[in-house]
Amino acid sequence: MLDRILAQTAKGEPFPNLLVGNAERDDAAVYDLGDGTAVISTTDFFMPIVDDPLTFGRIAATNAISDVYAMGGTPLLAIAILGWPVDKLPPEVAGQVVEGGRQACAEAGIPLAGGHSIDSPEPIFGLAVSGRVDIAHLKKNGGARSGDLLFLTKPLGVGILSTAQKKKLLRREDALLATEQMVRLNRIGPELARHSFVHAMTDVTGFGLLGHLTEMCTASNTRATMYMDRVPLIDAEILDHYLNAGCIPGGTKRNYASYGDHVNLSTERQKWLLADPQTSGGLLVAVAPESEEEFRAFCERKGHPVTSFGEMISPGNGKLIEVV
C-alpha cells in the first residue's frame, strides 16, 4: 500500500544536497550542509500501545529518535506531534503523554522544543526529530557486502507481547518485558557508525526483522541467510505461550503478505516471530566478518551483548532471504 501511495508522488527536480531521500527507503532524510556534515530529519507517531500515558509518551519518543541513531547521527532537538480526543480524554492525560516524551528526549540529551496538536478521534503521539552526522560516518541500509555478518541489538517479540496485552492475556510476570525493550534508546548507533567495519545499519520497527532485512538486501544488492536458533528473542518459551494463545498481531500478517514472496521459511512459527512488528526495536547491523570479535566486544562494553544470527551472501536467482 505504501508503494502505491508513493507511486503517485511527483518526482520533481532533483536536490543535489539531498543525500538520502524518499527513493532510498531508509530510516530518515539526510541533507548535506556543505561543511562535511549533514542534517538528519525524521518523524514517527502512532496510537497508544500501552495503557499508561507516561510510558506511551516515552515509547513513542524513543521510537522516533531511533531513526537518527540508525543513520549514525546524533539527535539535536525534537518537536512533538499530538492528536487528542478532547471530548473523551482530559488534557491532564495528554500532559502525561507529552511528559513521557520529554523524559525520553532528556535521556537522549535533547530538548523537546515545541510541537503541534490537533483534536483527533483517537490519541496520537510522536516526534519530528532533527539530528546531525559527519557524512564520513553516515550509515545507510544499503552498503552491506557479501560475507557480512548480521547482528541485532534488541531481541524480537514486542508485537506479540503488545497483542497479548490488548487481548488481556498478558501474565503479570511478563508485563514489563516489552516495555523494557521499547523505552531503551538506540544511542549506540552513532558510536557504531564510526567503525569502518560497520557497512550498513537500520532499525527494526513496524515491518519486522524480515521486512527491514529485505530492504537492506535490496539496497545492498545482496541476499541473506538467517539461522533461526541464533535470532535474539525476548524469551522463546514466553513468546511461544502467547503465539499458542493466538496473540499474533494483524500487522504480522500484513507484513508477510507484502514481502513473503522474497523469503523462504521452514515453519509458520518463523513467520510469526520474524515478521512481528517491532515498536522501538533494535539496530540491524551488517559487519565485516573479520571484525566480528571487535564488534561483539564493543557492544558488550556498551551493554548490548550480541551474537551473529545470519550473513549476507552474493545476489543470485534464489529468494532474498533464506531462513534455516
N, C-alpha and C positions, 0 to 999 in steps of 0.2 A: 504494500500500500504506500509506503514511504517513497519507493521508487516511482510510483505513478504520480504522486504529488510533485516530486522534484522534476519529473519529466516535463511538466508544464511551466517550469520556471525559465524565463528568458535568460539566455547566456549573457548577453550584453557585451560591453567592451572589456577586455582583459585588464587587470590591475597588476602591473609588473612587481609591485612590492608585496602582493598577497602571496605569501609562501605556502600557506595551506588554506584552502577554501572548501566550498561545498563539493567540488569534484573529487577531492581526496577521501571523503567519508572518514575523516579522522576525528579525534576527540574534541578539537577546538580549532577556531580560526587563528592564523598566525600572520602578522603583518610586519614586514621589515621596516625598522626605524632608520636605517641608513648608517648606523654607528656600530654595527656588529651585533646589535641586539634586536629583538623583535617583541612586539606586544602580543599577548595571547588573550583571546576573548571567547567566552563560552557562557552558556546558560542552561539551566536544568530546573525543572519543577514538577511536582506531582501531588496527588491527593494523599491523605494520611494512610500510612501502612501500619501504624501502631496507635494505641488508644491515648497514650499520654502526650499532651500537646507540646511540652518542652522537648521530649525525646524526638517527636516528629520533626520539630524545627532543627534539632541537631543533625538528624539523619539527612534531611533534605539539603542542608547546607554542606555537610561533609561530602555528600554525593556530587554536588555542583562544583566544589573546589577541586575534586579529584581530577577533573579534566585538565586543569592546568598542570597538576603534578604529572599526569600521564604524558604530557608533551615535553617533560623535562624542565618545566618552568617553575618559577616562584610566584605565588599569588601576591597581588598588591592591594586590592580592595574589592569589595563586593557591594552590590545593591540588591535589595530584597524585591521579590515578586510575590504578592499576596492577593489571593482571591478569597473572599469571606462571605458566607451567607448571613448577612447582618440581621435578617429577620428570624434566624434559627439559633444562632450561637452568640453568646455575649462577647463584646470586644476584649474583655479580660482574658478569655481563652486565646484569642488571636495574639494578644500581647505575650502570652507564654510561648506560643509558636515562634514568634519573632525573637524572643529572648533566647530560645534554644538555638536559633540560627546565629545570633550574636555570640553565644558561647563557643560554637564551632569555629566561627571566624576568629575569635580571640585566641583560641588554641592554635590556629594557623598563623597567628601573628598579624592579622589584617583587620581593618575596621569594616563594620557593616555601616556604610556611609550614606545610606538613604534607600530609596526604592519607590515602588508604585503599588497601589492597592485598588481593587475593584470589588463591587458587590457581585458575587457569583453563587450559583445554586449549590456548589459543594466547596469545601475548603481546599485551597491550593496554596502551596508554598514552595519557594525555591530561591535561587540566586542567579544574578548575572555577575560573573567574576572576570576581572582583568588581572593578567599576570605578565611577567617579563621573562625572557630567556636569552641566553647567549646563543646566537644562531649556530655556533660550532657544536653546541650541546643539544640542539633541538632533536627530539626523538619522535618519529612518526610510526604509524602502524605498518608502514612499508619499510623495507630495508633489511628484513631478515634474509639469511642466506642458507643454502642447503648445508646441512650438518649442524646448524644452530640448535642448542638445547632450549626447551621451553620450561618456564617457571611461572608460578602464580603465587602472589604474596598474601592472599587471603583464601581460606577454604570456601568451597561451594555449599549451598544448601539454604541460603537466606529465603528464597522464594517459597520453598516447601514449608519452612517453619512459619513464615508470614501467613501462608494459606491456612495452616493448622490453627493459627491464632484467630483468623477471620471465621473459621468454622467452629470456633470454641472447643477445639480438640487439643490444644497445646497444654501439655502437662506442666504443672507448676515448676518442676525441677528443670524444665527446658526453656523457661520463659525468657531468659536473658541471652541465650545462645546467639540468636540472630542480631539482637541489638548491640551486643559487644562488638560484633564484626562491623556493623553498619556505621557506628559512631567513630570508628578508628580511621584517622586521616592517613592518606597515602603519601605522607610527606617525605618518604624515602625516594620518591620519584626523581626530583632534581639531583639528588646525590647519585643515583644510579646512572642518570643521563651523562654525568661527567666521565664515566668509564667508557673507553672506546670499544670494549668488548661487548657492550650492550648495543645490539644492532637495530632493534625495533621494540616498541613499547606501546601498550594501550591499556585502558582499564576495562574490566569486565563488568558490564551493567545489564541493562534490560534485555539484550539479545542473547544472554547466556554465554558460557565459555565457547561453545561451538560456533555461535554467531560471530563473536569477536575474533576468534581464530580464523574463521572463514575470511573475514575482512583482511586480516593480516596476511593470509596466504595469497589472496587475490592481489593485494597491493605490492607484495614482495615477489610475485611470480614464482611461488613455491607451493609444495603440498606439505602435509604434516601427518606424522604417525603419533598416536596417543596411546599410552598404556594405562588402562582404567584403574589398575590396582595402585598406581602411583599418583592419581589425581587427588589433590588435597580436598577432603570433605570435612565439614564441621564435626560430624560423628556418623559413621556409616550405619551403625545399628539404629541410632535415633532417627536418621532420615528414612531408613527402610520402614521403620514403625509407622511413620506418617504417610509414606507412599502407600503402604498396605491399607491405610485408613482412607485412602482416596484424596490425600492432600496434594493434588497436582495443580499448580496454577494454570489458569486459562492461557496466560502468556507463554507457557512452555509449549503448548500445542501450536499456538500461532507461530512461535519462533521456529519450531521444527518444520512446520508446513512451508515456511518461507525459504529455508536453506537445506532441508533434508536431502534434496537431490544431490548435494555436494558431499554428503557424509556417508560413510559405510560403518554401521554399528553391528554389534553382535547380539545385543539384548535390548528389550524395552526399557529395562532399568537404566541403561546408559543414556537413553533419550531423556528420561525424566530428570536425571541428575545433570547432564551436560548441557541441556537446553533450558535449564531452570533460570528464570530471570533473576539477576542479582541487583540489589539496590546497594550502592556504595561498595561495590565489590573490589577485589584486589587488582594489582597490576599484572598484566600478562607480558612477560619479558622474553625476548629471544636473545640468547647469549652464545658467543663463540665457544665451541666445545673445549678448546684448550684452556679456557679461563674459568671452567666450572668451579674448581676448588676456591679460587679467589672470590668469585661471585657469591658462592654459598657462605664463605667465611664473613664477607662483608655484610650480607643480610642477617646472619646470625648475630653479629655485633650490634646491629640496629634493631634487634628484637623481632625479626621476620625470618625465622628458620624456614628454609625452602628445600625442596627436592625436585629434580627434573622429572616431569611427567610425560615428556614427548620430545620429538625432534622434527626439524624441518627437513624435507627431502626435495630432490630435484623435481621440476614440473614434468608431467607426463600425461598419459591417457587415462589414468585412474581417477578416483574420487579425490577431491581436495583434502579430505581428512579421513584417515583410517583409524578406527578405534579397536584396539586389541586387548 
